[in-house]
Amino acid sequence: MNFKLDIPDEKKGTIPLTLEVGRCLFVVGRTGSGKSGLLQKLFKDHSSAARWIPAYRQIWFVSGLVSITPGQKDNLEKTIAGYSKNNEEARWRDYSPFDRVQIPIFDLAAAENSRARSIAKAVDDNDPERLEQLKQTPSPIQQINELFHLSNIPISLNMPKDGEFQAVRSQGEAYGIEQLSDGERNALLIAATVLTAPGATLILIDEPERHLHRSIASAFLTQLLQQRPDCAFIISTHDLMLPLDNPSSHVLILRNCRFQGNAIHSWEAHLYPSSTSIDESLKKDILGSRQTILFVEGTEQSLDKALYGLLFPNVTVIPKGGCRDVQHAVQAIRSCRDLHWLQVYGLIDNDYRPPDECTKLLQQGIVTTPYYSVESIYYHSEILKKIAERQAKVDGRDAGGKLESAKREVLQKVSYENHKEHLVNRIVEKRVRAQFNSSSPTKEQLASTKPITISIDVPRIRQDEDEKLKLFIDNNSWEEILARYPVRETPALDAIAKALGFQNRAHYEEAVLTLLKEDHQLIDCVRKEFGLLFQETVHSAEALSLQPVKQLN
């Protein structure tokens, strides 16, 4: 049996779709796009052969006992079907929710009793073939228990008395199903409704994932659909993974709907046949922008977490230890982009990485700081100026003089021969390693019998670095020194803090964090040092065309 679905579309007129028994149509869209209204419309069109599980369904019971008679159940079904078909308010308001929740429980008990009577009749008729056939067909309760097991729902059901259901968790004591969790009751009601439906039924489920963890919802629904290949399904959901987990299904994406009075008369819809991937822009329309995560170096208590939390307020900042940990976290999540709704970046210290390495990292979503390390950002020239002005208000000294004194102190510390030599050695080491790595022999060279010589002019590199650092010191180029060298490995940063009136670096850096919280212009100035990473995370742009930020020569 096939179900012909006509979906009014405001641009196309009508979107026709034939939904075969054994197939599923997923309806996805942002909140307010008309998903529930469309399910109500399709239920109206096929009410004689359809079951509708609305999103506003009640999921709690007074007890595990069936409290309605067969006659009451039939009348209730007819009344609810008529109400849902003839009243627009059925889109958002239930009719007799307490009684509605009894219907699937009644049907489940009736199906169990019917099977028991069939088994008894086969025994009375001495019909071993029929008896064996019934034994091979699991009862609805057995199907639900198997479904729960495969979905990692840790309970099993039984019916010790006619019309009374109990649950057991991990071989513990039995208890009434009214004591199940919200998610367990939701799963039970959906499963009972689906498994007791007549064959060739169109089953409409609005938001089956309610109260269910993502890992449970997908497995539960996928297994449930497989149990009823004799029915057709229409399922509305906010979970884009459900269609992906059921690749043979069709997907209808709703972008908007139009009302006439209280009724929806058309939708803006896009139909995607089975096995068609969903465009990224449509995913954004449905779910909103991806949640942005920024992995950084350090720990929860480190400078990185505190500073980046202020600089990038619209993202979740997660410290991951060292730079390799950050790289692995970003690469692992980005490699399975279709399995989540996250936008992931990494931010690591520059550590005088070669420009080609920074570019390669950037292409992977990992940005290097504009300075040698994160600590240097606390000593940005604009931050030093603002801190000096704030301190001048406290001690009455001239802010400009205080700032110049601080810079003289730091340049003096850097100028000390042992500190200067240490900074030069660190950069020489990195340049030599980079040149050696870039000169590594090719496969062809390794395969040959000729000697391989790698020549690196270390004295020239050292002379070049000596001259560079001397030039920066002579020109008072504090920003260049911060960007190029590991100044944190010298007393220079402590010298700045004390020259500005702080006891030590820690007190100075705490004052910087306080200043950044209060001075929005200053924090914007620092953010811009991070280029397009700042634009992406602060302004929540969805697509970042990664371009190199400030690089070192």
C-alpha positions as CSV (number, residue, x, y, z in Angstrom):
1,M,0.0,0.0,0.0
2,N,1.2,3.5,-0.8
3,F,0.3,6.8,0.8
4,K,0.0,9.8,-1.6
5,L,1.1,13.0,0.2
6,D,0.4,16.4,-1.1
7,I,2.3,19.1,0.6
8,P,1.2,22.7,-0.2
9,D,4.2,24.8,-1.1
10,E,4.0,28.6,-1.3
11,K,6.3,28.7,-4.4
12,K,5.8,25.3,-6.1
13,G,2.1,25.0,-5.5
14,T,2.2,21.4,-4.3
15,I,5.0,19.0,-3.6
16,P,3.7,15.5,-4.4
17,L,5.3,12.5,-2.7
18,T,4.3,8.8,-2.7
19,L,5.4,7.1,0.5
20,E,5.5,3.4,0.3
21,V,4.9,1.0,3.1
22,G,8.2,0.2,4.7
23,R,9.6,3.7,4.0
24,C,10.0,6.7,6.2
25,L,9.8,10.5,5.6
26,F,11.7,12.7,8.1
27,V,10.4,16.3,8.4
28,V,13.1,18.6,9.8
29,G,13.2,22.4,10.3
30,R,13.8,25.1,12.8
31,T,11.4,25.9,15.6
32,G,8.3,27.6,14.1
33,S,8.7,26.2,10.6
34,G,5.4,24.3,10.8
35,K,6.5,20.7,11.4
36,S,3.6,19.9,13.8
37,G,1.1,21.7,11.5
38,L,2.3,19.6,8.6
39,L,1.9,16.3,10.5
40,Q,-1.6,17.3,11.5
41,K,-2.5,18.1,7.9
42,L,-1.1,14.7,6.7
43,F,-3.0,13.0,9.5
44,K,-6.2,14.7,8.4
45,D,-5.6,13.4,4.8
46,H,-5.2,9.8,5.9
47,S,-7.0,9.6,9.3
48,S,-8.8,6.3,8.5
49,A,-5.4,4.5,8.2
50,A,-3.1,6.7,10.4
51,R,-1.9,7.0,14.0
52,W,-0.5,10.3,15.1
53,I,1.8,10.7,18.2
54,P,1.8,14.5,18.8
55,A,4.8,16.4,20.3
56,Y,2.7,17.7,23.3
57,R,1.8,14.1,24.3
58,Q,1.5,13.4,28.0
59,I,3.9,10.7,29.1
60,W,3.0,10.0,32.8
61,F,0.6,7.4,34.2
62,V,-1.3,7.3,37.5
63,S,-0.5,3.6,37.7
64,G,0.6,0.7,35.6
65,L,-3.0,-0.6,35.4
66,V,-5.2,-0.4,32.3
67,S,-8.1,1.7,33.5
68,I,-10.4,1.8,30.4
69,T,-12.7,-0.8,28.9
70,P,-12.7,-1.9,25.3
71,G,-15.8,0.1,24.6
72,Q,-14.3,3.2,26.2
73,K,-11.1,2.7,24.3
74,D,-13.0,2.6,20.9
75,N,-15.0,5.7,21.7
76,L,-12.0,7.5,22.9
77,E,-10.0,6.7,19.7
78,K,-12.9,8.0,17.5
79,T,-13.3,11.1,19.6
80,I,-9.6,12.0,19.5
81,A,-9.3,11.2,15.8
82,G,-12.3,13.5,15.1
83,Y,-11.0,16.3,17.3
84,S,-7.5,16.1,15.6
85,K,-9.1,16.1,12.2
86,N,-11.7,18.8,12.6
87,N,-10.1,21.3,15.1
88,E,-7.1,23.4,14.2
89,E,-6.2,23.7,17.9
90,A,-5.3,20.0,17.9
91,R,-2.0,21.3,16.5
92,W,-1.1,22.6,20.0
93,R,-3.7,21.3,22.4
94,D,-4.4,17.7,23.4
95,Y,-7.9,16.3,23.9
96,S,-8.2,14.4,27.2
97,P,-4.4,13.8,27.6
98,F,-5.0,11.5,30.7
99,D,-7.2,9.2,28.6
100,R,-5.0,9.3,25.5
101,V,-2.1,7.9,27.4
102,Q,-4.2,4.8,28.3
103,I,-4.8,3.8,24.7
104,P,-1.3,2.4,23.9
105,I,-1.2,0.6,27.2
106,F,-4.6,-0.9,26.6
107,D,-3.5,-2.0,23.1
108,L,-0.4,-3.6,24.5
109,A,-2.3,-5.6,27.1
110,A,-4.9,-6.6,24.4
111,A,-2.1,-7.8,22.0
112,E,-0.6,-9.9,24.8
113,N,-3.9,-11.4,25.7
114,S,-4.8,-12.1,22.1
115,R,-1.5,-14.0,21.6
116,A,-2.1,-16.0,24.8
117,R,-5.6,-17.0,23.6
118,S,-4.2,-18.0,20.2
119,I,-1.6,-20.2,21.9
120,A,-4.3,-21.7,24.1
121,K,-6.4,-22.5,21.1
122,A,-3.5,-24.1,19.2
123,V,-3.0,-26.3,22.3
124,D,-6.7,-27.2,22.5
125,D,-6.9,-27.9,18.8
126,N,-3.7,-30.1,19.0
127,D,-2.2,-28.0,16.2
128,P,1.6,-28.2,16.7
129,E,2.4,-26.4,13.5
130,R,0.3,-23.4,14.5
131,L,1.8,-23.5,18.1
132,E,5.3,-23.6,16.8
133,Q,4.5,-20.6,14.5
134,L,3.2,-18.6,17.5
135,K,6.2,-19.5,19.6
136,Q,8.5,-18.2,16.8
137,T,6.7,-14.9,16.8
138,P,7.7,-12.7,19.7
139,S,5.0,-11.1,21.8
140,P,4.7,-7.2,21.8
141,I,6.3,-7.2,25.3
142,Q,9.1,-9.4,24.1
143,Q,9.6,-7.0,21.1
144,I,9.7,-4.0,23.4
145,N,12.2,-5.7,25.8
146,E,14.5,-6.6,22.9
147,L,14.1,-3.0,21.5
148,F,15.1,-1.6,24.9
149,H,18.0,-3.9,25.2
150,L,19.4,-2.9,21.7
151,S,18.8,0.8,22.6
152,N,20.6,0.6,25.9
153,I,17.5,1.3,27.9
154,P,18.2,-0.8,31.0
155,I,14.7,-2.1,31.9
156,S,12.4,-4.9,30.9
157,L,8.6,-5.1,31.1
158,N,6.3,-7.9,32.2
159,M,2.6,-8.3,32.8
160,P,2.2,-10.5,35.8
161,K,-1.6,-9.9,35.9
162,D,-4.1,-9.1,33.2
163,G,-3.9,-5.4,32.5
164,E,-1.1,-4.6,35.0
165,F,2.4,-3.7,33.7
166,Q,5.6,-3.7,35.7
167,A,9.2,-2.9,35.0
168,V,12.4,-4.6,36.3
169,R,15.8,-2.9,36.2
170,S,19.0,-5.1,36.2
171,Q,17.2,-8.1,37.8
172,G,16.0,-6.0,40.7
173,E,12.6,-5.9,42.2
174,A,9.6,-5.2,39.9
175,Y,7.8,-1.8,40.2
176,G,4.9,-0.1,38.4
177,I,5.6,1.5,35.0
178,E,4.3,4.9,36.5
179,Q,7.7,5.0,38.2
180,L,9.8,4.9,35.0
181,S,11.8,7.9,34.0
182,D,10.4,10.4,31.5
183,G,12.6,9.0,28.8
184,E,11.7,5.4,29.5
185,R,7.9,6.2,29.6
186,N,8.2,8.2,26.3
187,A,10.0,5.2,24.7
188,L,7.4,2.8,26.0
189,L,4.4,4.8,24.7
190,I,5.9,5.2,21.3
191,A,6.9,1.5,21.0
192,A,3.5,0.4,22.2
193,T,1.7,2.6,19.7
194,V,3.9,1.5,16.8
195,L,4.0,-2.2,17.6
196,T,0.3,-2.6,18.1
197,A,-0.7,-0.7,15.0
198,P,-2.5,-2.7,12.2
199,G,-0.5,-3.4,9.1
200,A,-0.5,-0.8,6.3
201,T,-0.8,2.0,8.9
202,L,0.7,5.5,8.3
203,I,2.4,6.3,11.6
204,L,3.1,10.0,12.3
205,I,5.5,10.8,15.2
206,D,6.3,14.3,16.3
207,E,9.6,14.7,18.0
208,P,10.3,11.1,19.1
209,E,13.6,12.2,20.7
210,R,11.8,14.1,23.5
211,H,13.4,13.1,26.9
212,L,15.8,10.7,25.2
213,H,19.6,10.9,25.2
214,R,20.9,11.2,21.7
215,S,22.7,7.9,21.8
216,I,19.5,6.2,22.8
217,A,17.1,8.0,20.5
218,S,18.8,7.1,17.3
219,A,19.2,3.4,18.1
220,F,15.7,3.2,19.5
221,L,14.0,4.7,16.5
222,T,16.1,2.9,13.9
223,Q,15.3,-0.5,15.6
224,L,11.6,0.4,15.9
225,L,11.3,1.2,12.2
226,Q,12.8,-2.1,11.4
227,Q,10.2,-3.9,13.5
228,R,7.4,-2.6,11.3
229,P,8.2,-3.0,7.6
230,D,4.5,-3.3,7.0
231,C,3.9,0.4,8.0
232,A,4.9,3.8,6.6
233,F,6.3,6.5,8.9
234,I,6.4,10.3,8.9
235,I,8.7,11.6,11.7
236,S,9.3,15.3,12.6
237,T,12.5,16.0,14.5
238,H,15.2,18.5,15.4
239,D,17.8,15.8,15.3
240,L,19.5,15.8,11.9
241,M,21.3,12.6,12.8
242,L,18.1,10.6,12.7
243,P,17.7,10.8,8.9
244,L,21.5,10.2,8.5
245,D,21.1,7.0,10.6
246,N,18.3,5.9,8.3
247,P,19.8,6.6,4.8
248,S,16.9,4.9,2.9
249,S,14.5,7.5,4.2
250,H,13.3,10.7,2.5
251,V,13.9,14.1,4.1
252,L,11.6,17.1,3.9
253,I,13.1,20.3,5.1
254,L,10.8,23.1,6.1
255,R,12.1,26.6,6.1
256,N,8.9,28.5,6.8
257,C,5.1,28.4,6.8
258,R,2.2,30.8,6.0
259,F,-0.9,31.1,8.1
260,Q,-4.5,32.0,7.2
261,G,-6.1,32.8,10.5
262,N,-5.1,30.0,13.0
263,A,-4.4,27.5,10.2
264,I,-1.3,26.9,8.2
265,H,-2.1,26.9,4.5
266,S,1.3,26.4,2.9
267,W,5.0,25.7,3.6
268,E,8.3,26.6,2.1
269,A,9.7,23.1,1.7
270,H,12.5,21.2,0.0
271,L,12.2,17.4,-0.6
272,Y,15.4,15.4,-0.5
273,P,15.2,11.8,-1.8
274,S,16.9,9.0,0.1
275,S,20.7,9.0,0.3
276,T,20.9,12.7,-0.6
277,S,23.2,14.7,1.7
278,I,21.7,17.8,3.3
279,D,23.3,21.1,2.3
280,E,25.3,23.0,5.0
281,S,23.2,26.2,4.6
282,L,20.0,24.2,5.2
283,K,21.5,22.6,8.3
284,K,22.2,26.0,9.6
285,D,18.6,27.1,8.9
286,I,17.4,24.1,10.9
287,L,19.8,24.1,13.8
288,G,21.2,27.5,13.9
289,S,25.0,28.2,13.7
290,R,27.3,25.4,14.8
291,Q,28.3,25.6,18.5
292,T,31.8,27.0,18.5
293,I,34.6,25.3,20.5
294,L,38.1,26.7,20.9
295,F,40.7,24.4,22.2
296,V,43.7,26.1,23.8
297,E,46.9,25.1,25.6
298,G,47.1,25.0,29.3
299,T,44.8,24.0,32.2
300,E,41.7,25.4,33.8
301,Q,43.8,27.6,36.0
302,S,46.3,28.8,33.3
303,L,46.7,32.2,31.7
304,D,45.4,30.8,28.4
305,K,41.9,29.9,29.7
306,A,41.4,33.1,31.6
307,L,42.5,35.4,28.7
308,Y,40.8,33.6,25.8
309,G,37.6,33.3,27.8
310,L,37.5,37.1,27.7
311,L,38.7,37.5,24.1
312,F,36.2,35.0,22.7
313,P,33.0,35.3,24.8
314,N,30.7,33.5,22.2
315,V,32.6,30.2,22.3
316,T,33.3,27.4,24.7
317,V,37.1,27.6,25.6
318,I,38.5,24.2,26.5
319,P,42.1,23.9,27.7
320,K,43.8,20.7,26.4
321,G,47.4,20.7,27.8
322,G,50.1,21.0,25.2
323,C,50.0,22.1,21.6
324,R,49.9,18.5,20.3
325,D,46.9,17.8,22.4
326,V,45.1,20.8,20.9
327,Q,46.0,19.7,17.4
328,H,44.7,16.2,18.0
329,A,41.5,17.4,19.5
330,V,40.7,19.7,16.6
331,Q,41.7,17.2,13.9
332,A,39.7,14.4,15.5
333,I,36.4,16.4,15.7
334,R,36.8,18.1,12.3
335,S,37.4,14.7,10.6
336,C,33.8,13.6,11.5
337,R,32.0,16.9,10.8
338,D,28.8,15.1,9.7
339,L,28.4,13.4,13.0
340,H,28.1,16.5,15.1
341,W,27.0,20.2,15.0
342,L,30.2,21.9,16.2
343,Q,32.5,24.4,14.8
344,V,36.0,23.7,16.2
345,Y,39.2,25.7,16.3
346,G,42.5,25.5,18.0
347,L,44.7,28.3,19.3
348,I,48.3,27.6,20.2
349,D,51.5,29.6,21.0
350,N,53.5,30.7,18.0
351,D,56.7,29.4,19.5
352,Y,58.5,30.9,16.4
353,R,57.0,28.3,14.0
354,P,58.0,28.7,10.4
355,P,55.4,30.6,8.3
356,D,54.7,27.5,6.1
357,E,53.9,25.5,9.3
358,C,51.6,28.2,10.6
359,T,49.8,28.3,7.2
360,K,49.4,24.5,7.3
361,L,48.0,24.6,10.8
362,L,45.7,27.4,9.8
363,Q,44.3,25.2,7.0
364,Q,43.4,22.7,9.7
365,G,41.6,25.2,11.8
366,I,44.5,25.8,14.2
367,V,45.6,29.4,14.7
368,T,48.9,30.5,16.2
369,T,49.1,33.5,18.5
370,P,50.5,36.7,17.1
371,Y,53.2,36.6,19.7
372,Y,55.7,34.0,20.8
373,S,53.4,32.8,23.6
374,V,50.2,33.7,25.3
375,E,51.9,35.4,28.2
376,S,53.2,38.1,25.8
377,I,49.6,39.2,25.1
378,Y,49.3,40.5,28.6
379,Y,52.2,42.9,27.8
380,H,50.6,44.3,24.6
381,S,51.6,48.0,24.2
382,E,48.0,49.2,24.5
383,I,47.5,47.2,27.7
384,L,50.7,48.5,29.2
385,K,49.6,52.1,28.4
386,K,46.1,51.6,30.0
387,I,47.6,49.9,33.1
388,A,50.1,52.7,33.5
389,E,47.2,55.3,33.3
390,R,45.2,53.3,35.9
391,Q,48.2,53.0,38.3
392,A,48.9,56.7,37.9
393,K,45.5,57.6,39.3
394,V,46.4,55.6,42.4
395,D,50.0,56.8,43.1
396,G,49.8,60.3,41.4
397,R,52.8,59.6,39.2
398,D,52.9,60.6,35.5
399,A,51.5,57.7,33.4
400,G,53.8,58.4,30.5
401,G,56.8,58.4,32.7
402,K,55.7,55.3,34.4
403,L,55.3,53.5,31.0
404,E,58.7,54.6,29.7
405,S,60.3,53.5,33.0
406,A,58.7,50.1,32.5
407,K,60.0,49.7,29.0
408,R,63.5,50.8,30.0
409,E,63.5,48.2,32.7
410,V,62.4,45.4,30.4
411,L,64.9,46.4,27.6
412,Q,67.6,46.5,30.2
413,K,66.8,43.0,31.4
414,V,66.8,41.7,27.9
415,S,70.1,43.5,27.2
416,Y,71.9,41.6,29.9
417,E,74.4,39.4,28.1
418,N,73.2,36.1,29.6
419,H,69.6,36.9,28.9
420,K,70.3,38.1,25.4
421,E,72.3,35.0,24.7
422,H,69.5,32.8,25.9
423,L,66.9,34.4,23.7
424,V,69.2,34.3,20.7
425,N,70.0,30.6,21.4
426,R,66.4,29.7,21.5
427,I,65.6,31.2,18.1
428,V,68.8,29.9,16.6
429,E,67.8,26.4,17.7
430,K,64.4,26.7,16.1
431,R,65.7,28.1,12.9
432,V,68.4,25.3,12.6
433,R,65.7,22.6,13.3
434,A,63.4,24.1,10.7
435,Q,66.2,24.3,8.1
436,F,67.2,20.7,8.9
437,N,63.7,19.4,8.5
438,S,63.2,21.3,5.2
439,S,66.4,19.8,3.9
440,S,65.5,16.2,4.7
441,P,66.4,13.9,1.8
442,T,63.8,12.7,-0.6
443,K,62.9,9.0,-1.2
444,E,64.9,9.1,-4.4
445,Q,68.0,10.5,-2.6
446,L,67.7,7.8,0.1
447,A,67.5,5.1,-2.6
448,S,70.7,6.3,-4.2
449,T,74.2,5.1,-3.3
450,K,75.6,8.7,-3.1
451,P,76.4,10.3,0.2
452,I,73.9,12.9,1.4
453,T,75.2,16.1,2.9
454,I,73.1,18.6,4.8
455,S,74.9,21.9,5.4
456,I,73.5,24.5,7.8
457,D,75.5,27.8,8.3
458,V,74.9,28.0,12.1
459,P,77.3,31.0,12.6
460,R,75.5,33.0,10.0
461,I,72.1,32.3,11.6
462,R,73.5,33.2,15.0
463,Q,75.0,36.5,13.6
464,D,71.7,37.3,12.0
465,E,69.8,36.8,15.3
466,D,72.3,38.7,17.3
467,E,71.9,41.7,14.9
468,K,68.1,41.5,14.9
469,L,67.9,41.5,18.7
470,K,70.4,44.3,19.0
471,L,68.4,46.4,16.5
472,F,65.1,45.8,18.4
473,I,66.8,46.8,21.7
474,D,68.4,50.0,20.1
475,N,65.1,51.0,18.6
476,N,63.1,50.2,21.7
477,S,61.0,47.8,19.6
478,W,59.2,46.1,22.5
479,E,56.4,44.7,20.4
480,E,58.9,43.0,18.0
481,I,60.8,41.4,21.0
482,L,57.5,40.1,22.4
483,A,56.5,38.6,19.1
484,R,59.8,37.0,18.3
485,Y,61.4,35.8,21.5
486,P,60.4,33.7,24.6
487,V,60.6,36.7,26.9
488,R,58.8,34.7,29.7
489,E,62.1,32.8,30.1
490,T,63.8,36.0,31.4
491,P,63.2,38.4,34.3
492,A,61.8,40.9,31.8
493,L,58.1,40.4,32.6
494,D,58.6,40.6,36.3
495,A,60.6,43.8,35.7
496,I,57.6,45.4,33.9
497,A,55.2,44.4,36.6
498,K,57.3,46.0,39.3
499,A,58.1,49.1,37.3
500,L,54.3,49.7,37.0
501,G,53.8,49.3,40.8
502,F,52.8,45.6,41.2
503,Q,54.5,43.2,43.5
504,N,55.0,40.6,40.9
505,R,53.8,39.3,37.5
506,A,50.8,37.4,38.9
507,H,49.3,40.6,40.4
508,Y,49.9,42.5,37.2
509,E,48.2,39.8,35.1
510,E,45.2,39.7,37.4
511,A,44.9,43.5,36.9
512,V,45.1,43.0,33.1
513,L,42.2,40.6,33.3
514,T,40.1,43.0,35.4
515,L,41.0,45.8,32.9
516,L,39.9,43.8,29.9
517,K,36.5,43.0,31.5
518,E,35.9,46.7,31.9
519,D,37.4,48.3,28.9
520,H,35.6,47.2,25.7
521,Q,37.7,49.3,23.4
522,L,40.9,47.8,24.7
523,I,39.6,44.2,24.5
524,D,38.6,44.8,20.8
525,C,42.0,46.1,20.1
526,V,43.6,42.9,21.4
527,R,41.0,40.7,19.7
528,K,41.9,42.2,16.3
529,E,45.5,40.8,16.7
530,F,43.9,37.4,16.1
531,G,42.5,38.4,12.6
532,L,39.8,36.2,11.2
533,L,39.6,34.0,14.3
534,F,38.2,37.0,16.1
535,Q,35.7,37.7,13.3
536,E,34.5,34.1,13.3
537,T,34.1,33.6,17.0
538,V,33.0,37.0,18.3
539,H,30.7,37.8,15.4
540,S,29.5,34.2,15.0
541,A,30.1,34.0,11.3
542,E,29.4,30.5,10.1
543,A,32.1,30.0,7.4
544,L,35.7,31.1,8.0
545,S,38.0,31.3,5.0
546,L,41.2,30.7,6.9
547,Q,43.9,33.2,6.1
548,P,47.2,33.7,7.9
549,V,47.2,36.0,10.8
550,K,50.3,38.0,11.8
551,Q,53.4,36.0,10.9
552,L,57.0,36.3,12.1
553,N,59.8,36.9,9.7
